[in-house]
């Protein structure tokens, strides 16, 4: 019977999840007689399994070399190698030691055969003449067992495969993890190194800050001592020299030649210059130390006060004051007054050669930042010297032309910087000067 | 208070600078109401004078002053030492005017905090006659009230 037909008879097999080709089991029929082989084949063929026939024990053993069988139907009585001998050899082989063997024997020999057969590993007996149903049932039991075993084996193989795959994956994953761990470890080491370096840098920085701070503290102390010394020790002899010059002038002028009187006056005046310079220097250092006390200040009223006090000193001079709209800011009013006093006195001073001085105060908007300016039509300034303007004792004119200590703008600049602002100057020789400053973040809190 | 009854005030000058004492003396000479009764060179002498110790016990010769003009920076005991000592005495009638060349804010505030009646910055003669006299007379007037 062709296998295809067999299968169509059993659609269940066909519908199985996988059409694994060797789904059928093999049955080995061993008998020396052709007719008996045929008879058994006919009966067993109904099971739809593969059937292999051997005519002798030798042939049977040969078949067992190539193939695995679900069950062996073994005739006991065969010439040459009989069924028992064959069974013995089958059992000897590792691959077939568990293959079920059904002995086929005549009733007459039963007693004798059965005991011997069992001792050789037979699992069952079929008596001749064969009853087809009995044979089919017995064989089918082994076939089923075989198939179940085979399935279990396959499942076990699958499981093993899955386990192997899993193992490989675990191994891969483990090695990945190990790699990652190694990388992490390296990173940790690198970080620790970086941390150590950072700590060292910090220590170094702290050390430097400490050194710098003590340097600053000591130079602050020096400065303090210097300031104190200027205020107490340098001031005294200077004032005393002036004092004596004053007494000489007061008491001895009638006795002195006019030239001597002129020289005395000069001594007193130069002394006065030096005294003002000392005072300005002291003021400059005092401003450096002073804490800002910010208040909401209307710069217009501040400027008006300064102008009023300056007007009392300018006497006959023609000065046109143009005070524009100024903002209200948070600043130190005393210090800002000093700023305007210095800038406006400068403007008054350097416009002296003009018949009519024009001094203008206003505000500019420099991209969101408000600046205050003081502009005059005075003698102006050479921009080459602009950076020297705000230094201490930097004078751009001879003392005979314009009096002053050369500290005023340094004081102004220091006050502006203390407020967080900037100051700069524009001008041209003979064409007036403009001083402009900002006050940093000085938006008043309430307005 | 014999001096004030006569319409004049006894002034004690305490300054280590001979020059400054001379200037003050010359300036005070122009105010007949202010009579210099003593000139001292440091704080220790000032304390001895005020407490009438040793030779200063003779109040005929060393009368107790109405006004003390006190310099700050002096050897041995400074003006601050004198002011500190004075706080522990009960000499409320004594007008103490600190006279100094310094205009450092800390000198001014410390002097006043220690109880000085006024702080005067030393100046030229002409100015002393205008300013110092007013300060002394003003302080005395305050005291009498």
Interface residues (C-beta under 8 A of the other chain):
Chain A: X227 X228 X231 X232 X233 X235 X236 X239 X240 X242 X243 X244 X246 X247 X250 X279 X282 X286
Chain B: X17 X19 X20 X23 X26 X72 X73 X100 X101 X102 X103 X104 X105 X107 X122 X123 X124 X125 X126
